[in-house]
Amino acid sequence: MPTKRLYIQMFSIHGLLRSESMELGRDADTGGQINYVIELGRHLSRAKEVEKVDLFTRLIVDKKVSEDYAQPIEKVNKKFRIVRIQCGGRKYFRKELLWPHLDEYIDKTIKFIKRENAIPDIVHGHYPDAGYVAMQMSRIFGIPFVFTGHSLGRAKKQKLLNEGAKEAEINKKYKIDHRIAVEEELLKNADLIIASTTQEVNDQYGMYQHGDLPDFQVIPPGLNLDKFYPYYHDILPESEKSEAEMYAQASILQELNRFFSHPDKPLILALSRPDERKNISGLVKAYGEDRELQTIANLAVFAGIRKDIETMEENERDVLTRMLLLMDKYDLYGKMAIPKKHDFEYEVPELYRVAASKRGVFVNPAWTEPFGLTLLEASATGLPVVSTQDGGPQDIIANCQNGILVDPSDTRKIAASIRQILTDDGKWDRYSKNGIMKVRDYYSWERHAQKYTEEVKQLAAAQKTSDMQVAVPSDSIGKRLVKLNYFLITDIDYTLIGGNNGHLQNLIELLKKHRKSIGFGVATGRDVTSAVEFLNEHGVHHPDVIISSVGTEIYYGKALQYGQGWETHISNQWDRKKIVTLLERFGFLRYQEESNQSRFKISYYMAPGKDRMAKIHDLLSKNKCRYCLIYSGQKYLDILPFRASKGKAIRYLSYKWEIPLRNLLVCGDSGNDEEMLRGEPLAVVVGNYRKELEKLKGARNVYFAESEYAGGIIEGIEKYGFIEKARG
């Protein structure tokens, strides 16, 4: 029997992603990670063990960015697609503002999976926001979860604090504590973490409470060696550059020459985003303070893409402004180039080769550097490097022997190291040759993809073995729900349970017999603990879905996986404390026991009385509260978020799992159930209903059964021919 090939879903949500002409350096969210995920997807799709790779990102429709990012599906090749899912509106915004919208992204991704009728074998999150999405997908579908951090919150926070930033400011701008809390959760739940360097594993993940829990694999990213080929290829007789490459080279030379008084000097090159962590000012100071270095070489700093510095983000604006001020302070005109843009596809590779042909040096003076992709790019073209001794560069220099590590705070050491390489021809030649040869040995995408595939194949095989050991895997409720198109959802007390227990057993057997085509859920005013205990007492075990606390909570499957997406949805504009305080003035309301209260449910005892509901509505409305009132049994008043109720929860399930409302059979007995019985779903009111439901008689899709309790549910199933419809 042939081995099943893998379907891999990767998530990289926060940046501008496309397969060609990537806008690296456009802003803080379009760094090397963008290139990483595209190249990983491209090379995984070439592996024979892989059937398909989908890279999920955010759909963006915004005049400020390219129309490419509004394309729902971009086909990169026969096995690799970029899938764009909308969340948080359509405008482009920085990643720190994305956190509140991730549960919406998860729900829409589930819809996509159901529509495609293809459940992945592996989910892989890149960066913590996408890691959160992948972790939730893993829980829902019972599949392995792989995580790659790229950069980590604890290291970033520590660095910002060391630089004098206030903790409150850091949290306000970067949501850093929330990010760190999510990263801790990711470490607890990841089946595999792929890191780029041993330093990343030991020092960066080592800062976390759960840093020793996951299985780590160090798999350095690769490089497109067809693009970043050695500089001397251009002077060989058999070299054939494309027209685009030749144009890019000419453009780069023209751009540099307009800055330099002596353009033939060796070139000191820096290429990074205008981010505080990149320490651009440290390099400019090192160059500006060293007269000998200025005599020997020119400096070119490509600090992202800019049009108008004043319109940029504060961090970027500050970095670029400081760079310009330092240039003026040290009078570096004619010696320093600060171009406003560069094209990653063609100009950046040519830029490295131009610097190498001038026997220059590439410098990365960053305060923190998780990996150091630009060091590999420069080295592959034959350009020696001077780099920060932080993070990934330690591994790169150790493997490739292609440059010098320096303390990024020591500007004299930075300048001396650059001078050392520029003035020692033997050292320059050795570093140049080592970089070209050893990058090809250690850092190819083919090697990365091969190792990656070996690791995830083992994860998928282990998961398959685990699934086969139990009849119904407790952690794979998602696999079941995406296959269902019909669902029965019923209230518990006095609808499902009560009266003749024989009818209940018959209903249980009926649902068990047709389990493959009909899902089963309950919707109740009870909290989830009480609901589960009560159901178990009566032989009702493990509904697919439990809607509890009057529709304010949703739980899935045997493992009772909490519906975080529903919580995010209903929490909008909900102020529990304000409502409780306002209602203290009404003596006819008695606050129920704490066991009946929850974060999204305020419960009172209230006897019937003239205008009492109207008075409550009037008070809460005047005070701009957003709420939903449910009164039942002539004594129970529940106040919920305006987006919450059993009926709205049912409609949310219909939306999330793409089960048409007309394919839902909903059953109830009291005013507490009225809202969920109305509308498009098929509804059954059991024979022992309360008078408050009389108003539904004659309503479309509402059947009043003669039989009571579970017997009424069975009667409704037969009336609608529900089983026949579900079986198709």
N, C-alpha and C positions, 0 to 999 in steps of 0.2 A: 504494500500500500504506500503510495507516494506521500512524502512529508508535506503537510500543509504549509504553504508560503505565508509570510507574515503581512498583516495589514497594520501599519504604524501610523498613529495620529500624533503629530507634534503640535505644540501650542507656543506661539510667540505673539502676544496680543498687543503689546504697547507701542510698537514702532511702525514706521512706514516700510512695508514689505512689498517687493516685487522682484521678479526673477532676473530682470535686466536693468542696467543703468541705475543701480542702487544709490541712494542719496546719502552715502556714508558721511558723517560729520555735519549733516544738515542741522541737527540739534542734539541735545543730550541723550535722546532716545534712539538715535540712529548711528550707533557705534559699531564696533566689529561684530557684535552679536547678530546683527542683521545679516551680514555676510555669512556668518557661521551656520545659521539655520538653513539658509538657502543652499549652501554647498553640501551640508550634511544630507538634506533631502535629496539633492541631485545625485549624490554618490550612493546613497542607500537604494535609490530606485534602480541603480545598475546591478545590484546584487541579485543573484538568482534565487536566493532564499526569501526575497521580499516581493510580495505581490503588488503592493500599493503603498504610497506614502502621501498623506494629506497634511499640509502645514496650515494650521488655523491661525488667523490673525483678525484684526478688527476692520470692518468695512467703514470707509470714510468717504463722505461726499462733502467736499469743502473746496471752495474756490481758491483757497490759499495753497492747496496741494494738487498734485497731478490727478487727472481723471482715472489713471491706472488703479488707484486705491479704492475706486468705487465699483470695480468689476467683481461680482460675487464669486466667480470661480475663474482662476487663471490656470490654464493647462501648461505646465512647464515642459513635460514630456509625456509619453504614454503611461507612465506609472507614478508621476509626481504632479500634484496639484497644490495650488495655494487657494484655500477656502476662506472667504471673508464673511464674518458674522457681525451684524450690527449690534451695538449696545451703547447705552449712555448717549443716545442721539447720534448724529452723523458728523459733527464737527471734530476736527483733530485737536486733541489736547494732550498735555504731558502725562506720563504714566502714573504719577502720584495721585491724579484725580480719577483714576480708573477703578480704584478699589470698590466703591459703592455699586458698581455696575456689573461686577463679575458673575453674580448669581443669575442675572438676566442673560449673560453670555452662555452660561452653562445650560439654561433652559432651552435656548435657541439652538445650541449645539446638539442637544438630545433630539430636538425636532428634525435637525438635519440628518442625524444618524438613522432615525426611523424612516425618513423619506428615502434615504439611500438604501435602506434595508441591509446595512453592513456594519457589524459591530467590530471595533478594532481589537487586535490581539495585545497591543501595547499602547499606552499613552505616555507622552514625554513632554513635560513642561519646562520651558526655558525662561528663567527669571522668576521671581516669587509670585507675581500676579498670575502668570500662566501656570506656574506650579500649583497654585490653589485650584485653578480650573481643572487641571489634569488629575489632581488628588481626588476631587469630587467625582469626576468621571470614573476613576478607578473604583471608588466605593460603590457607585451606582451599578456599574457593569461587572464588578468582580474580576477586573483585569489588572495586570502588573502596572505599577506607576514608576516611571523613571524621571529623575529631576536633574537639571543642570542649572546652577545658580548664576554663573557668569560674573556677578558681583554680589556681595552680601551686606546686609544692613548693619550688622554689628561693627564690621570693619569701617564702614562709611561713617557711622555715628561717632566712633572713637576718634577718627581722623578729624572730623568737623569740630568736635569738642576740643581736641588738641590745638586746633587753629583759632580757638577763641569764640566759636559760635555758641550761643545759648541753647540749652536743651529745648526750651519752649519754641524757639525759632526753628530749630531743626525739625521738630514734630509738626509744626504748622506748615512748613514748606514741603517736607519729604514724607510725612506720615510714617516716620521711621520706627516708632515703637510698634505700631500696627504691623508694619512689614516684618519686624523681627519676630513678633508673636506668630505670624503666619509661617515664617521660615522654621521656627521651632516645631510647628505642627507638621510641616513638610518632612523634616528630618525624622520625626516619629513614624511617618507613614510610607516613606519612599522604599520601594523594593530595591532600587539601585540608584546611586548618585554618580554621575559621570563628571569627573573633574579634569582640568587641563594640566595641573601640576601637583606635585607632592606637597609643596608649600601651601597650596589652597586647602588641601585636606587637613594638614597638621595645624596650620596657624589660623586660617580663616574659619573653617568649619569647627576647629577646635575651640573657638570662642563661645560655642553654643552649648546649652545644657544637654541637648540630645545629640551632640556632635559625634558621639561614639556609637550611635545606634545603627546607622545605615551601612549597607555594603557599598564601599567606594571602589570605583575603578578609574585609574588615571589613564585617560586616552587623549593625548594632545590633538588639537584640531589640525587639519591639514592646510595645504596651500594649493592654489591653482597654478601649477608649474608651467602650464602652457602660456599663461598670462605674465607671470613673473619670472621670465627667463633671464639668463646672464647678460650683462651689458655688452660683452664682447661679441655676442651673436650679430650685433648690428654692423660690425666692421669686417665680418667674414664674407668672402665672395659669394657663398651660396645662400646668404641670408636674404629672405624675402619678407619684408614688412608689408602689412596691408596698408591700403590708402588711409584708413582711419588711424592706424598707429603712426604713420608718418606725419599726418596732420596734427595729431596730439603732441608728438615730439616737437614739431615746429612751433605750436602754440605755447608749449611750456617754455621753450627757449626764448621766444619773443616776450613772454610775460616776465621772465626773470631778468632779461637784459634791460628792460626799461627801468629796473630798480638799481642796477649795479653800475658803478663807474668803471670797474675792471671785471667784466663778466667771465674772463678766462680763469680766474682763481678757483681753487678747490671750493666745493660747496658743503657747508654744514647744513643739514636738512632736518627739519622737525615737521611732523605731520600728526595732528590730533584735533579733537574737538576743543572748542574754547571753554574748557571746564577747569575749575579751580584745582581739581586733583591732578591735572596734567602738568602743572607747574611750568607753564610756558614762561612766566616771568623769571623763574630761576635760570632758565637757559639764556634769556636775553641779558640778565645781569652778568652771568658767567662770561658771555661774549663781550659785553660792554665794558667790563672791568679789566679785560686782558688785551692790552694794546698789541702785543705780539700776535695774538690770535687774529685780531682784526687785519693785521698786515698780511697774514698767511692766507686767510680764507674769507669768503662771503657767508652770510647767514640767511637762510630762507625758512620762514615759518608759515606753514599752511595750517591755519587754525580754523578749520571748518569752512562753511559757506555763509557769506554775509552780504546783505545789500545795504542796510542802514543800521548801524550799531545801536542807535537810540531806540529802535523798535524791538530789539531782541530781549530775551529773558534776562532777569537781573544778573544771574551768575555769569552768563555769557558776556553780557555788556560790561561787567566789571573786569573780567579777564582781558577782553580785547582793549578796553580803555587803558588798563595798566600797561599792556604791551606797547601801545602807541606812546604813552608817556615815558616809558623807559627808553624807547627808541629815540625820543627827543632828548631825554636827559643825557644819554651817552653819545648823542650826535652821530647816529649810525646811518645817516642818509648816504646813499651810494654804496653802502656795505650790507644792508639788510633789506630783504624782500618780504612783503606781507601781502601776498595776493589774496583777492576776495573770494575766489572760488576755484574748484578743481573738479574734474570729471573722473569718478572712480574707475569707470570701465576702461578707459584708454589712457587718460592723462597721468593717473597715479603710477602705474607701472613704468611709464616713460620717465616720470619724474625721478624715480629711483635710479633708472639706468643713466639718465643725464648726470645725476650726482656721482654715480660710480665711474662714469667715463671721465669725469673731472677729478677723480681720485679723492672724493670727499668722504664724509662721515655722516651716518644717520644717528640722531640723538633722541632718546626717550627719557626725559627727566622726571616722569610722573611720580607723585607722592606714593600712590598705590597703583599697582598694575597686576590684575588677576592673571592675565596671560601674556599679552604682548604680541599680537598678530602683526603689527607693523614691523617689528623686529625681524620676523620671518620673511615678510615681503621684501624688505631691504636686503636681507642676507641672501635671499635666493637670486637677486640680481647682481650680487657681488659687492654690495656696499657694506663696509665694516660698521660696527655699531658701538655706541656708548650708551649705557642704559642704567636706569634705577636698579638698585640691588633688591628692590621689593618684589615679592611674588614670582610670577611666571618667568621673568627674565633670568632668574637664577638657574632654572632648568634649561632654558634655551642656550645660554652662554656655556653652561657645563656640557651640554650635548654637542654644541656646534663649534666651540672654541673660536668664536668669530668677533670678539670685541671685549670691552671692559665694563665691569659693573662699578657704579659709583653711588655714594650717599647723595640723594637728591637735594639735601639741604646744604651741601658743601659746594658752593659755586666755584671755588678755586680748583677743587678736585675735578669738577666737570670740565672746566677749561683746560686743565693740565692733561687730562685723558684724551681729549679731542686733539690737542697739540701733539701729543705723543704719537698718535696714529698718523696724523697728517705729515709729520716730519720724519718718520721712519719707514722708508719704502719697503723694507723687508717685512716689517710688521703688517703694513697695509696689505701687501700681497698675500701674506699667510692668512690673515683674517678674511680677506675677500674670497680666497679659494676654499677655505674651510666652510664658510657660509654657504657657498654655492653647492658644495658636495654633500655636506652633512644635513642641510635642510631636506634634501631629497631622500636621505636615509631615514630621518626621524619624523618628518612632518608632511607626509603625503595624505591626501584625503582617501586614497584607496586603502591605505593601511588603517586609517581611522574607521572607515566604514566596515572593513573586515572584522576588526576587533569588536566594534559596536554590535554588529549582527550576531557574532558568536555569543555575546553576553545576553542580548534580548531573546535569542532563541532558547537559551536555558531557562529564562524567566517564563516564557510562554509555555514551554514543555512542563515546567513544574506546576504552573497554574492548571494546565489541562489534567495532569495527574491528580491534583487536589480536587478538581471538579468531579472526576470519575469516582472518587472515594465516598462521595455523599450523593444521595438521590436528588436532592434539591439544594444546591449550594446556597448557603445563607447570604452570601455576599454578592449574588448575581441577580438581584431583583430587576436591575435594568435590562438584562438580557431577556427576561420574561416580559416585561412591560412593553418593550419595543415591538414585540411580536403580536401583541393583543390589539384588537380593534373593537372589542365589546366588553362592557364592564357593568356589574351590578353593584350598586352602593346603597346601603341601608342604614337607617338609624338603629340603635341597639335596643334601648329600653322601650318596652311595649310595642316594638315593631318586629325586630328580629327575635327577641327573647321575651317570653311570657306565654301564659296559656299552655296549650297542649305541646309538650316537648317532643312528641312524635313527629309533628310537622317540621320542627327545627332539624331533627335528624334526617328527615327526608330531603330537606333543602341542602344540608351539608353534603349528602351523598350525590345529589343532583349536580352541585357545583364541582365536586371532586371528579365526577364522571366527565364533565365538559371543561375541565381546567385548561386544556390547551387552547380553547377558543374564547373562554369567558373569564375575565378577571373579577376579583371579589374585594370589596372595600366596605368599611363602615364609617359613618359620620355621626359623631356623638357630642353631647355636652360634657361628658366625663373627660377627666384628664387621661393621658395615655396609660398611666400605671393602673388606674382604676378600670379603664376599659379592657386592658389585657387580662387583668385578674378575673373580671366578670365574664369575659368571653371564654376563658379557659375553664371556669367552673361549669360552663354549659356545653363544653366539648367543641367550641369554635376556636380553632387554632390557626394562628399566622395568616390573617388576611393580607392581601397584597398591599393594601393601603389602609391606614387609619387616619381619618380626619378627626381630631380631638379638640376639646375645649371650645366647642361651638364654632369650629372652623378656623381657629387661630393657629393651629399646629397641624402639620402633616408628617406622617411617618411611613416609611416604606419597608415591607418585607419582614421576615423573621428577625432580622438584626435590628429592626426599628430605626433605620437610618433616617435622621432628622432632615426635613425639607428646608434647608437653609434658604433656598430661592424664594419660598413662600414667605418666610420671615422677613426677608429683605423687601419683598413686595408690599407687605401689609404695614411695615413699620413707618412708612412715609407719613409725616405730619401727625403722628400719634403721640399724645402727651398725657399719659396715664395719671400722673400726679396732679396735673391741672384739673382734670375732670373730677377726680375724687374730692379735691378741695372745694370746687364749685358746688358739688351736690351735697355737701355737709349741711347746707341750709334747709334741706327738705326733710322734715320729720317723718314723712310717710315712707322713707327709704331706710332699710336696715341692712347694713353691710354684712354680707355672708361670711362664713368662716374662711380663714386663710387657706384652708385646703381646697376651697372652691375658686380661689383667685389665681391669676397668672399674669405674666408680663403683658399679655395682649387681651386680657379679659377681666373686666370689673363686674362683679356679681352682687346683686342686691335681692332682698326679699321685698316685695311690694304688693299689697292687697289692691284689688280693683278700686278705682276711684275716678270721679269726674275730672277731666282735664289734667290728670297727673302726667300722662305721657306728653301732652302738649306743653306743660310747664317745663318739663325736662328738655324737650326739644328747643324751646324758646331760650332757655338759659344758656345751653351749650352753643347754640347757633350764634347768639349775640356775642359770645366770648370767642368766636372764631375757632371752635373745636371741630375737628373732623372725626366722625364717629358713626357707629351703626347701633341702633337699639333693637333688641329682640326680647319680646315679652311672651311668656308661655306659661301654661298651667295655672293661670289666674294668680300667680304669686312669684314667678321667677323673672327677674329683669337682668339681662346681660348687656353690657356695653362693650363694643369691640371697635377696632380700627375701622375706618370707613371702607377699606378695601377687603375686610374680612367677613366671613360668614360661611356656613356649610355650603351654601349654594355657590358662592364665589370660589371657594376652594375646589369644588367639583369642576367648575368651568376652567379654573387654572390647570387642573390635571388634564382636562380635555385638550387644552392648548399645548401644554408641555409635552405630552406623550402622543399628540396627534391622534386622539381618539374622538371621532365626530360626536357632538352632543347627542345626535339622534340615535347613537349606538350605546347610550347610557340608559340603564334602568335604575331609577331612584325611588326609594321606598321610605315612607314615614307615617307618623300617627298624630303629630301635634303641631301647634303654631311654631314651635322651634324648628320645624322642618318645612314650613310653608315656602320659604324663598327657594329652597333647593328643588321643590316639587314643581315650580312654575317654569314655563319656557319650553325650550326645544327638547330636553331629555324626555324619555318615556317615564311617566310617574305612576306609582301605585300608592294609594292610601288604604291602609289595612282596615279590616272591618271594625276594629275596636278604637277607631279614631276619636279624637276629641272634637267637640262641636265647633271650635275655632277654625276648623278646616272646611266647614260646610260651604264657605264662600268659593271653594275651588270646584264645586260640582258644576259640570258643564264646561269647564275650562279645557282647552285643547291639550291632548296628550296626558290627561289625568284620569286614571281609572280607579274607581272606588270599589274595592273588593268586598265580597260578602264574608269571606273567611277572615278570622282574626290572626294577628301576629304572623309567624312564619308561614302559616297556611295561606294568608292573604298575599304574601310575596310569591308563593308558588302559583297561586291563582293568576296573579298579574303576569308572571312569566309565560303561562299558557295563553292568556288573553292576547298578548302581543306577539306570540310565536317567536319569543326572544331566542330560544335555543336554535331554532331552525335558521333564523337570520344570522346568528353567530357562526353556524357551521357552513353558511354560504350556500 
